[in-house]
Amino acid sequence: IHGANPKLITRQIGVVPSFGRDDLGFHCLNTVFMLTPKDRSPDISYVMGLLNSTLIATYWKNRFYDQRDRFPKIKGTY
């Protein structure tokens, strides 16, 4: 999965996740979460747009934000 192409990545620290697209298959260590599609439907750019939406950010902040001032973790139930 580390060298998957394409994949979506997001940092592990922050109030809400912010996803980016990796089309080059860079190897990622344990500082990011990686999402890879099982097939090409729906388009990965569409999924990234949904995950970066204000609606998802609001939901995430209300449901998973750990209220830390320093290094809030983007972790929750997988």
N, C-alpha and C positions, 0 to 999 in steps of 0.2 A: 504494500500500500504506500510505502514511503516514496517510491519512484513512479507512482501512478500518474497517468496523463490522460485526460485532465482531472483535476481535483480541486475542491474548495478547501481553503485553510482559514482558521481563525486563531487568534491568540488565546492563551489560557488565563491572561490577567486583564481585567477591565470590568466596567459596570455591565456592558452589554457586548455580545459578540459582534464582530465586524468581519465579514467574510470577504476573501479575495480569491481570485482564480489563478491556478498554476497550470499553465499549458505546456510547460517545458519539462515537467517531471522531476523537479528538484527534490533531493532527499531531505526530508524534514525530520527533525529530532522530536523530543518530547516537549517542546516549548509551544507547539501548536496542536490543535485538533484538526484532523483531516477527514473530509467527506469525499467519497468516490461514488460515482453512479454505477448501478448494476447494469444499466443499459442506457441507451441514448435518448430515452423518452421519460420525462420532459427534458428539454435542453438545460444544460448545467447553468447557463447564464440566467435563465428564468428562475431556477431554484435559488441562485445567488441573490437575485433581485428580491425574491420573497423573504429570504433570511435576513436581508439588510433593511427590510421595511420598518417603518415607524411602528406599525402594529406589533410586529414580533419583538422589537426593542422594548416597547411598553410592557408587553406580556412578560418578557424575560426579566425586566427590572422588578416587576411586582412579584414574580414567582421565585426567581433564583438568586437575585442580588443579595449578597451576604452582609451588606451595610458596612463594609470596612472602608476606612478612609485611605489606607495604604494597601496596595496590591489586592484589590478585590478579585476573587477567583471566579472564572467562568467555568463553573462546574455545577453539576446537578445530577439528576437521575438520567442515566443513559438509556 
